[in-house]
Amino acid sequence: MSVRDDIEKKLSLKFAPTHLEVLDESENHRGHAGSRPGGETHFRVRITSRALDTLTRVAQHRAVMQTLDTELKSGVHALAIEVVKTGTAG
């Protein structure tokens, strides 16, 4: 299973999102810090979940990062997180 698939699975199980995109943006960062052959180092997550709606932005990001702790400690160099409030995703 790819890192992208692992991220998607963990976030789906934890937050039951109504919308989830996990984008591998590693190719855009080739040659930059944290980049490695084969990619899977730079990701963008767009998520809509009622479980995150009541949290502050900082708490939302902490919750996502805590869920992905293993991935962040084992090769994911960068993670951009975009939480879209329920009812505003388009």
Backbone atoms as SQL, in Angstrom:
CREATE TABLE atoms (id INTEGER PRIMARY KEY, chain TEXT, resi INTEGER, resn TEXT, atom TEXT, x REAL, y REAL, z REAL);
INSERT INTO atoms VALUES
  (1, 'A', 1, 'MET', 'N', 0.846, -1.184, 0.000),
  (2, 'A', 1, 'MET', 'CA', 0.000, 0.000, 0.000),
  (3, 'A', 1, 'MET', 'C', 0.889, 1.245, 0.000),
  (4, 'A', 2, 'SER', 'N', 0.507, 2.248, -0.780),
  (5, 'A', 2, 'SER', 'CA', 1.284, 3.477, -0.858),
  (6, 'A', 2, 'SER', 'C', 1.051, 4.343, 0.387),
  (7, 'A', 3, 'VAL', 'N', 1.938, 5.284, 0.592),
  (8, 'A', 3, 'VAL', 'CA', 1.787, 6.221, 1.707),
  (9, 'A', 3, 'VAL', 'C', 0.487, 7.001, 1.534),
  (10, 'A', 4, 'ARG', 'N', 0.202, 7.399, 0.302),
  (11, 'A', 4, 'ARG', 'CA', -1.041, 8.122, 0.016),
  (12, 'A', 4, 'ARG', 'C', -2.250, 7.299, 0.452),
  (13, 'A', 5, 'ASP', 'N', -2.249, 6.012, 0.121),
  (14, 'A', 5, 'ASP', 'CA', -3.350, 5.128, 0.505),
  (15, 'A', 5, 'ASP', 'C', -3.450, 4.985, 2.021),
  (16, 'A', 6, 'ASP', 'N', -2.306, 4.882, 2.694),
  (17, 'A', 6, 'ASP', 'CA', -2.294, 4.796, 4.160),
  (18, 'A', 6, 'ASP', 'C', -2.905, 6.049, 4.783),
  (19, 'A', 7, 'ILE', 'N', -2.533, 7.208, 4.257),
  (20, 'A', 7, 'ILE', 'CA', -3.057, 8.476, 4.763),
  (21, 'A', 7, 'ILE', 'C', -4.573, 8.521, 4.577),
  (22, 'A', 8, 'GLU', 'N', -5.019, 8.170, 3.388),
  (23, 'A', 8, 'GLU', 'CA', -6.455, 8.195, 3.098),
  (24, 'A', 8, 'GLU', 'C', -7.228, 7.241, 4.021),
  (25, 'A', 9, 'LYS', 'N', -6.701, 6.057, 4.209),
  (26, 'A', 9, 'LYS', 'CA', -7.361, 5.069, 5.057),
  (27, 'A', 9, 'LYS', 'C', -7.463, 5.549, 6.505),
  (28, 'A', 10, 'LYS', 'N', -6.356, 6.048, 7.052),
  (29, 'A', 10, 'LYS', 'CA', -6.347, 6.489, 8.449),
  (30, 'A', 10, 'LYS', 'C', -7.296, 7.664, 8.680),
  (31, 'A', 11, 'LEU', 'N', -7.281, 8.635, 7.765),
  (32, 'A', 11, 'LEU', 'CA', -8.156, 9.791, 7.920),
  (33, 'A', 11, 'LEU', 'C', -9.628, 9.398, 7.762),
  (34, 'A', 12, 'SER', 'N', -9.896, 8.476, 6.858),
  (35, 'A', 12, 'SER', 'CA', -11.275, 8.004, 6.665),
  (36, 'A', 12, 'SER', 'C', -11.798, 7.309, 7.916),
  (37, 'A', 13, 'LEU', 'N', -10.970, 6.457, 8.497),
  (38, 'A', 13, 'LEU', 'CA', -11.380, 5.733, 9.704),
  (39, 'A', 13, 'LEU', 'C', -11.563, 6.667, 10.901),
  (40, 'A', 14, 'LYS', 'N', -10.686, 7.620, 11.047),
  (41, 'A', 14, 'LYS', 'CA', -10.712, 8.510, 12.220),
  (42, 'A', 14, 'LYS', 'C', -11.810, 9.567, 12.138),
  (43, 'A', 15, 'PHE', 'N', -12.005, 10.161, 10.946),
  (44, 'A', 15, 'PHE', 'CA', -12.877, 11.332, 10.848),
  (45, 'A', 15, 'PHE', 'C', -14.152, 11.125, 10.038),
  (46, 'A', 16, 'ALA', 'N', -14.327, 9.980, 9.396),
  (47, 'A', 16, 'ALA', 'CA', -15.514, 9.709, 8.564),
  (48, 'A', 16, 'ALA', 'C', -15.870, 10.929, 7.703),
  (49, 'A', 17, 'PRO', 'N', -14.940, 11.372, 6.874),
  (50, 'A', 17, 'PRO', 'CA', -15.164, 12.601, 6.114),
  (51, 'A', 17, 'PRO', 'C', -16.248, 12.456, 5.042),
  (52, 'A', 18, 'THR', 'N', -16.914, 13.580, 4.777),
  (53, 'A', 18, 'THR', 'CA', -17.847, 13.619, 3.658),
  (54, 'A', 18, 'THR', 'C', -17.105, 13.951, 2.373),
  (55, 'A', 19, 'HIS', 'N', -15.914, 14.504, 2.504),
  (56, 'A', 19, 'HIS', 'CA', -15.045, 14.783, 1.360),
  (57, 'A', 19, 'HIS', 'C', -13.595, 14.603, 1.822),
  (58, 'A', 20, 'LEU', 'N', -12.813, 13.907, 1.020),
  (59, 'A', 20, 'LEU', 'CA', -11.397, 13.713, 1.343),
  (60, 'A', 20, 'LEU', 'C', -10.595, 13.603, 0.060),
  (61, 'A', 21, 'GLU', 'N', -9.593, 14.439, -0.045),
  (62, 'A', 21, 'GLU', 'CA', -8.618, 14.357, -1.133),
  (63, 'A', 21, 'GLU', 'C', -7.239, 14.260, -0.506),
  (64, 'A', 22, 'VAL', 'N', -6.446, 13.313, -0.964),
  (65, 'A', 22, 'VAL', 'CA', -5.055, 13.207, -0.534),
  (66, 'A', 22, 'VAL', 'C', -4.216, 13.284, -1.794),
  (67, 'A', 23, 'LEU', 'N', -3.515, 14.387, -1.946),
  (68, 'A', 23, 'LEU', 'CA', -2.744, 14.638, -3.157),
  (69, 'A', 23, 'LEU', 'C', -1.249, 14.490, -2.879),
  (70, 'A', 24, 'ASP', 'N', -0.586, 13.679, -3.669),
  (71, 'A', 24, 'ASP', 'CA', 0.864, 13.533, -3.567),
  (72, 'A', 24, 'ASP', 'C', 1.486, 14.624, -4.434),
  (73, 'A', 25, 'GLU', 'N', 2.057, 15.632, -3.795),
  (74, 'A', 25, 'GLU', 'CA', 2.664, 16.763, -4.492),
  (75, 'A', 25, 'GLU', 'C', 4.183, 16.657, -4.538),
  (76, 'A', 26, 'SER', 'N', 4.701, 15.464, -4.308),
  (77, 'A', 26, 'SER', 'CA', 6.146, 15.262, -4.231),
  (78, 'A', 26, 'SER', 'C', 6.874, 15.696, -5.494),
  (79, 'A', 27, 'GLU', 'N', 6.267, 15.450, -6.640),
  (80, 'A', 27, 'GLU', 'CA', 6.913, 15.802, -7.912),
  (81, 'A', 27, 'GLU', 'C', 7.197, 17.301, -7.994),
  (82, 'A', 28, 'ASN', 'N', 6.340, 18.111, -7.391),
  (83, 'A', 28, 'ASN', 'CA', 6.522, 19.570, -7.399),
  (84, 'A', 28, 'ASN', 'C', 7.709, 20.003, -6.545),
  (85, 'A', 29, 'HIS', 'N', 8.223, 19.095, -5.725),
  (86, 'A', 29, 'HIS', 'CA', 9.287, 19.437, -4.775),
  (87, 'A', 29, 'HIS', 'C', 10.579, 18.677, -5.051),
  (88, 'A', 30, 'ARG', 'N', 10.675, 18.076, -6.233),
  (89, 'A', 30, 'ARG', 'CA', 11.880, 17.325, -6.576),
  (90, 'A', 30, 'ARG', 'C', 13.106, 18.236, -6.452),
  (91, 'A', 31, 'GLY', 'N', 14.106, 17.754, -5.742),
  (92, 'A', 31, 'GLY', 'CA', 15.337, 18.524, -5.542),
  (93, 'A', 31, 'GLY', 'C', 15.301, 19.420, -4.314),
  (94, 'A', 32, 'HIS', 'N', 14.146, 19.571, -3.693),
  (95, 'A', 32, 'HIS', 'CA', 14.032, 20.403, -2.497),
  (96, 'A', 32, 'HIS', 'C', 14.312, 19.554, -1.257),
  (97, 'A', 33, 'ALA', 'N', 14.411, 20.211, -0.123),
  (98, 'A', 33, 'ALA', 'CA', 14.643, 19.511, 1.140),
  (99, 'A', 33, 'ALA', 'C', 13.555, 18.476, 1.382),
  (100, 'A', 34, 'GLY', 'N', 13.976, 17.305, 1.832),
  (101, 'A', 34, 'GLY', 'CA', 13.040, 16.248, 2.170),
  (102, 'A', 34, 'GLY', 'C', 12.593, 15.408, 0.998),
  (103, 'A', 35, 'SER', 'N', 12.949, 15.813, -0.199),
  (104, 'A', 35, 'SER', 'CA', 12.578, 15.063, -1.393),
  (105, 'A', 35, 'SER', 'C', 13.435, 13.815, -1.504),
  (106, 'A', 36, 'ARG', 'N', 12.875, 12.756, -2.094),
  (107, 'A', 36, 'ARG', 'CA', 13.653, 11.551, -2.323),
  (108, 'A', 36, 'ARG', 'C', 13.138, 10.861, -3.583),
  (109, 'A', 37, 'PRO', 'N', 13.958, 10.052, -4.211),
  (110, 'A', 37, 'PRO', 'CA', 13.497, 9.325, -5.399),
  (111, 'A', 37, 'PRO', 'C', 12.271, 8.479, -5.061),
  (112, 'A', 38, 'GLY', 'N', 11.324, 8.465, -5.953),
  (113, 'A', 38, 'GLY', 'CA', 10.103, 7.701, -5.712),
  (114, 'A', 38, 'GLY', 'C', 8.997, 8.526, -5.081),
  (115, 'A', 39, 'GLY', 'N', 9.320, 9.727, -4.625),
  (116, 'A', 39, 'GLY', 'CA', 8.298, 10.620, -4.084),
  (117, 'A', 39, 'GLY', 'C', 7.742, 10.172, -2.749),
  (118, 'A', 40, 'GLU', 'N', 6.443, 10.398, -2.590),
  (119, 'A', 40, 'GLU', 'CA', 5.720, 10.103, -1.344),
  (120, 'A', 40, 'GLU', 'C', 6.314, 10.833, -0.140),
  (121, 'A', 41, 'THR', 'N', 6.666, 12.089, -0.351),
  (122, 'A', 41, 'THR', 'CA', 7.256, 12.894, 0.714),
  (123, 'A', 41, 'THR', 'C', 6.466, 14.160, 1.008),
  (124, 'A', 42, 'HIS', 'N', 5.728, 14.662, 0.042),
  (125, 'A', 42, 'HIS', 'CA', 5.001, 15.924, 0.171),
  (126, 'A', 42, 'HIS', 'C', 3.531, 15.690, -0.188),
  (127, 'A', 43, 'PHE', 'N', 2.640, 15.962, 0.761),
  (128, 'A', 43, 'PHE', 'CA', 1.221, 15.690, 0.545),
  (129, 'A', 43, 'PHE', 'C', 0.365, 16.895, 0.901),
  (130, 'A', 44, 'ARG', 'N', -0.795, 16.960, 0.262),
  (131, 'A', 44, 'ARG', 'CA', -1.825, 17.944, 0.582),
  (132, 'A', 44, 'ARG', 'C', -3.100, 17.162, 0.891),
  (133, 'A', 45, 'VAL', 'N', -3.720, 17.483, 2.017),
  (134, 'A', 45, 'VAL', 'CA', -4.962, 16.840, 2.439),
  (135, 'A', 45, 'VAL', 'C', -6.050, 17.902, 2.450),
  (136, 'A', 46, 'ARG', 'N', -7.150, 17.608, 1.750),
  (137, 'A', 46, 'ARG', 'CA', -8.355, 18.441, 1.808),
  (138, 'A', 46, 'ARG', 'C', -9.445, 17.568, 2.406),
  (139, 'A', 47, 'ILE', 'N', -9.979, 18.005, 3.524),
  (140, 'A', 47, 'ILE', 'CA', -10.923, 17.161, 4.257),
  (141, 'A', 47, 'ILE', 'C', -12.108, 17.979, 4.764),
  (142, 'A', 48, 'THR', 'N', -13.290, 17.365, 4.670),
  (143, 'A', 48, 'THR', 'CA', -14.507, 17.910, 5.250),
  (144, 'A', 48, 'THR', 'C', -15.084, 16.835, 6.151),
  (145, 'A', 49, 'SER', 'N', -15.247, 17.174, 7.428),
  (146, 'A', 49, 'SER', 'CA', -15.741, 16.203, 8.391),
  (147, 'A', 49, 'SER', 'C', -16.419, 16.921, 9.549),
  (148, 'A', 50, 'ARG', 'N', -17.571, 16.440, 9.923),
  (149, 'A', 50, 'ARG', 'CA', -18.264, 17.013, 11.090),
  (150, 'A', 50, 'ARG', 'C', -17.403, 16.895, 12.351),
  (151, 'A', 51, 'ALA', 'N', -16.572, 15.875, 12.416),
  (152, 'A', 51, 'ALA', 'CA', -15.709, 15.666, 13.581),
  (153, 'A', 51, 'ALA', 'C', -14.708, 16.799, 13.767),
  (154, 'A', 52, 'LEU', 'N', -14.430, 17.535, 12.697),
  (155, 'A', 52, 'LEU', 'CA', -13.462, 18.627, 12.773),
  (156, 'A', 52, 'LEU', 'C', -14.128, 20.003, 12.857),
  (157, 'A', 53, 'ASP', 'N', -15.423, 20.077, 12.569),
  (158, 'A', 53, 'ASP', 'CA', -16.129, 21.362, 12.488),
  (159, 'A', 53, 'ASP', 'C', -16.045, 22.209, 13.749),
  (160, 'A', 54, 'THR', 'N', -16.110, 21.597, 14.920),
  (161, 'A', 54, 'THR', 'CA', -16.169, 22.369, 16.164),
  (162, 'A', 54, 'THR', 'C', -14.793, 22.729, 16.717),
  (163, 'A', 55, 'LEU', 'N', -13.751, 22.230, 16.075),
  (164, 'A', 55, 'LEU', 'CA', -12.391, 22.486, 16.561),
  (165, 'A', 55, 'LEU', 'C', -11.827, 23.769, 15.963),
  (166, 'A', 56, 'THR', 'N', -10.909, 24.393, 16.692),
  (167, 'A', 56, 'THR', 'CA', -10.182, 25.529, 16.130),
  (168, 'A', 56, 'THR', 'C', -9.274, 25.029, 15.019),
  (169, 'A', 57, 'ARG', 'N', -8.787, 25.926, 14.216),
  (170, 'A', 57, 'ARG', 'CA', -7.887, 25.545, 13.120),
  (171, 'A', 57, 'ARG', 'C', -6.654, 24.807, 13.655),
  (172, 'A', 58, 'VAL', 'N', -6.085, 25.289, 14.719),
  (173, 'A', 58, 'VAL', 'CA', -4.906, 24.636, 15.306),
  (174, 'A', 58, 'VAL', 'C', -5.260, 23.229, 15.777),
  (175, 'A', 59, 'ALA', 'N', -6.403, 23.088, 16.454),
  (176, 'A', 59, 'ALA', 'CA', -6.831, 21.776, 16.941),
  (177, 'A', 59, 'ALA', 'C', -7.130, 20.825, 15.779),
  (178, 'A', 60, 'GLN', 'N', -7.692, 21.340, 14.692),
  (179, 'A', 60, 'GLN', 'CA', -7.938, 20.519, 13.500),
  (180, 'A', 60, 'GLN', 'C', -6.624, 19.953, 12.966),
  (181, 'A', 61, 'HIS', 'N', -5.643, 20.833, 12.822),
  (182, 'A', 61, 'HIS', 'CA', -4.348, 20.411, 12.285),
  (183, 'A', 61, 'HIS', 'C', -3.656, 19.431, 13.227),
  (184, 'A', 62, 'ARG', 'N', -3.751, 19.685, 14.511),
  (185, 'A', 62, 'ARG', 'CA', -3.161, 18.755, 15.481),
  (186, 'A', 62, 'ARG', 'C', -3.815, 17.381, 15.393),
  (187, 'A', 63, 'ALA', 'N', -5.125, 17.351, 15.247),
  (188, 'A', 63, 'ALA', 'CA', -5.851, 16.078, 15.164),
  (189, 'A', 63, 'ALA', 'C', -5.427, 15.287, 13.926),
  (190, 'A', 64, 'VAL', 'N', -5.303, 15.973, 12.809),
  (191, 'A', 64, 'VAL', 'CA', -4.875, 15.302, 11.574),
  (192, 'A', 64, 'VAL', 'C', -3.437, 14.820, 11.722),
  (193, 'A', 65, 'MET', 'N', -2.573, 15.678, 12.233),
  (194, 'A', 65, 'MET', 'CA', -1.165, 15.303, 12.384),
  (195, 'A', 65, 'MET', 'C', -0.992, 14.157, 13.379),
  (196, 'A', 66, 'GLN', 'N', -1.762, 14.150, 14.446),
  (197, 'A', 66, 'GLN', 'CA', -1.683, 13.055, 15.408),
  (198, 'A', 66, 'GLN', 'C', -2.120, 11.746, 14.749),
  (199, 'A', 67, 'THR', 'N', -3.135, 11.803, 13.929),
  (200, 'A', 67, 'THR', 'CA', -3.620, 10.617, 13.227),
  (201, 'A', 67, 'THR', 'C', -2.558, 10.078, 12.271),
  (202, 'A', 68, 'LEU', 'N', -1.765, 10.963, 11.720),
  (203, 'A', 68, 'LEU', 'CA', -0.736, 10.578, 10.740),
  (204, 'A', 68, 'LEU', 'C', 0.666, 10.575, 11.343),
  (205, 'A', 69, 'ASP', 'N', 0.751, 10.426, 12.645),
  (206, 'A', 69, 'ASP', 'CA', 2.032, 10.469, 13.349),
  (207, 'A', 69, 'ASP', 'C', 3.072, 9.504, 12.759),
  (208, 'A', 70, 'THR', 'N', 2.674, 8.284, 12.492),
  (209, 'A', 70, 'THR', 'CA', 3.609, 7.285, 11.955),
  (210, 'A', 70, 'THR', 'C', 4.162, 7.723, 10.609),
  (211, 'A', 71, 'GLU', 'N', 3.298, 8.220, 9.736),
  (212, 'A', 71, 'GLU', 'CA', 3.740, 8.657, 8.410),
  (213, 'A', 71, 'GLU', 'C', 4.667, 9.865, 8.507),
  (214, 'A', 72, 'LEU', 'N', 4.356, 10.782, 9.414),
  (215, 'A', 72, 'LEU', 'CA', 5.185, 11.970, 9.573),
  (216, 'A', 72, 'LEU', 'C', 6.557, 11.634, 10.159),
  (217, 'A', 73, 'LYS', 'N', 6.640, 10.559, 10.913),
  (218, 'A', 73, 'LYS', 'CA', 7.923, 10.143, 11.488),
  (219, 'A', 73, 'LYS', 'C', 8.704, 9.205, 10.574),
  (220, 'A', 74, 'SER', 'N', 8.080, 8.748, 9.498),
  (221, 'A', 74, 'SER', 'CA', 8.762, 7.762, 8.663),
  (222, 'A', 74, 'SER', 'C', 8.834, 8.142, 7.188),
  (223, 'A', 75, 'GLY', 'N', 9.009, 9.409, 6.899),
  (224, 'A', 75, 'GLY', 'CA', 9.282, 9.774, 5.517),
  (225, 'A', 75, 'GLY', 'C', 8.468, 10.889, 4.918),
  (226, 'A', 76, 'VAL', 'N', 7.305, 11.203, 5.479),
  (227, 'A', 76, 'VAL', 'CA', 6.538, 12.335, 4.953),
  (228, 'A', 76, 'VAL', 'C', 7.216, 13.597, 5.469),
  (229, 'A', 77, 'HIS', 'N', 7.691, 14.395, 4.529),
  (230, 'A', 77, 'HIS', 'CA', 8.443, 15.607, 4.883),
  (231, 'A', 77, 'HIS', 'C', 7.532, 16.816, 5.065),
  (232, 'A', 78, 'ALA', 'N', 6.469, 16.884, 4.249),
  (233, 'A', 78, 'ALA', 'CA', 5.591, 18.051, 4.294),
  (234, 'A', 78, 'ALA', 'C', 4.142, 17.609, 4.153),
  (235, 'A', 79, 'LEU', 'N', 3.276, 18.253, 4.940),
  (236, 'A', 79, 'LEU', 'CA', 1.850, 17.947, 4.903),
  (237, 'A', 79, 'LEU', 'C', 1.075, 19.256, 4.967),
  (238, 'A', 80, 'ALA', 'N', 0.411, 19.596, 3.879),
  (239, 'A', 80, 'ALA', 'CA', -0.471, 20.764, 3.851),
  (240, 'A', 80, 'ALA', 'C', -1.875, 20.267, 4.173),
  (241, 'A', 81, 'ILE', 'N', -2.541, 20.939, 5.106),
  (242, 'A', 81, 'ILE', 'CA', -3.858, 20.501, 5.555),
  (243, 'A', 81, 'ILE', 'C', -4.867, 21.614, 5.284),
  (244, 'A', 82, 'GLU', 'N', -5.923, 21.258, 4.561),
  (245, 'A', 82, 'GLU', 'CA', -7.013, 22.189, 4.289),
  (246, 'A', 82, 'GLU', 'C', -8.297, 21.561, 4.820),
  (247, 'A', 83, 'VAL', 'N', -8.839, 22.128, 5.884),
  (248, 'A', 83, 'VAL', 'CA', -10.094, 21.643, 6.452),
  (249, 'A', 83, 'VAL', 'C', -11.202, 22.570, 5.945),
  (250, 'A', 84, 'VAL', 'N', -12.180, 21.981, 5.283),
  (251, 'A', 84, 'VAL', 'CA', -13.310, 22.735, 4.754),
  (252, 'A', 84, 'VAL', 'C', -14.522, 22.430, 5.624),
  (253, 'A', 85, 'LYS', 'N', -15.138, 23.456, 6.147),
  (254, 'A', 85, 'LYS', 'CA', -16.291, 23.295, 7.039),
  (255, 'A', 85, 'LYS', 'C', -17.420, 22.567, 6.309),
  (256, 'A', 86, 'THR', 'N', -18.089, 21.678, 7.011),
  (257, 'A', 86, 'THR', 'CA', -19.216, 20.930, 6.455),
  (258, 'A', 86, 'THR', 'C', -20.239, 21.908, 5.882),
  (259, 'A', 87, 'GLY', 'N', -20.714, 21.601, 4.695),
  (260, 'A', 87, 'GLY', 'CA', -21.707, 22.452, 4.053),
  (261, 'A', 87, 'GLY', 'C', -21.120, 23.511, 3.152),
  (262, 'A', 88, 'THR', 'N', -19.772, 23.683, 3.183),
  (263, 'A', 88, 'THR', 'CA', -19.152, 24.698, 2.320),
  (264, 'A', 88, 'THR', 'C', -18.245, 24.066, 1.276),
  (265, 'A', 89, 'ALA', 'N', -18.099, 22.738, 1.306),
  (266, 'A', 89, 'ALA', 'CA', -17.244, 22.062, 0.319),
  (267, 'A', 89, 'ALA', 'C', -17.946, 22.107, -1.029),
  (268, 'A', 90, 'GLY', 'N', -17.137, 22.299, -2.064),
  (269, 'A', 90, 'GLY', 'CA', -17.775, 22.370, -3.366),
  (270, 'A', 90, 'GLY', 'C', -17.068, 21.665, -4.360);
